[in-house]
Amino acid sequence: MSDWNVLKPSVSGNKNIGTLSGLKLTFARTELESCTTARTRNIAPKSVYWIEKASEILWENTRGVISQTTMEKLHNSILSNYSSHDSWGKVLNFTRAFLKYLSKLHLDPSYQNFSLFLDMPRTRRDRKTVTSRIVTTVDITRVIDCIFDAYCDHHLSHESMVNYLGFTLFGAYTGQRVEATISKITVAQLRTALSASPSILHVNPVQDKIRMEHYVPIHPDLHHILAKMIENKADNSRAFEFVGYQMWLKRNRISLARAPGMMFTPSDLRKFAEQYGDIIRWDQTNRAYILTHGVSGIDWAHYKHPLPEYVYANYMQYWESVHILENELSAGDIGANVVCREKVRTGLLVA
């Protein structure tokens, strides 16, 4: 009997004992911490932040008590303190998962019944047909111009200039996710890709957001630039300087030509590849495979497995005539760094 009293959740009062309004359950802070630790194991840092944040919010509003009052307090708290629909979902979803965890831990389904008070609020959303963030070749050219100018003005080292240029062009031509994929590519992978025929990069599952192993064609215009970028670097080092490139863009604030008020960010490279793909009528299957976007169907899981030589051949049907760096310097450009930029650009294009 004493063992049952230890395991039995506390119930306050006899009034409405058969309803949730009269039920009050408890949990320990250590139980919350154990659940939080389990859910943050082996996941991305950004996801860890929100799980830990949701855990803090849950404790602040409940202090170890699960009842209608505390659940409504939690619900009202996130609606008052956060305006984002996504933020509401992160906290409420974590709370539902914790209640499920408590139900299993205490062998009491009553905990999970309190999810009734954690429904997402209904909000009216404006229907979007297209994204307002448009990235064009003009924007890629602006970034390249700024990189060249920074080098010519001695604000960037030659190594950083080549790396940032390689990052920009590789991202624009391939549409790979910058943080999940490009930032994790090693020098050895690029060396292998550049020496292969056809030149194609093998991306490992751990280097992709959805854990999809795939091949990425290397456009001929990138060969010499990428080769210079990884010259004299150790095989096991990262090929691209993601953090430095990201901070450089934040400091220089390059505006998007067709999206007033918006500044260029590394993730816009992927948007450019997707949007420019529509202009050159890039085949949807080849595009989906290389970008690993929209590949969750049964056909992708059980039937499709493109061979590298065909991935490259199909890609080049649409991208072969695209020469971003070759056409970067316009005839009307009379800036102070034109001669310097043209010299560097030519040097990077000619092996």
Secondary structure, DSSP 8 states (H G I E B T S, - for coil): -HHHHHHS-----STTTTSGGG--EE--HHHHHHHHHHHTTTS-HHHHHHHHHHHHHHHHHHTTEESHHHHHHHHHHHHHH---HHHHHHHHHHHHHHHHHHHHHTT-THHHHGGGG-----------SS-S----HHHHHHHHHHHHHHHHTTSS-HHHHHHHHHHHHHHHHH---TTTTGGG-BHHHHHHHHHSSS-EEEE-GGGSTT---EEEE--GGGHHHHHHHTTT--TTSBSS-HHHHHHHHHHH--EETTEEEEE--TTHHHHHHHHHHHHTT--HHHHHHHHT-S--SHHHHHT----HHHHHHHHHHHHTT--TTTT-S-TT---TTHHHHHHHHHHHH--
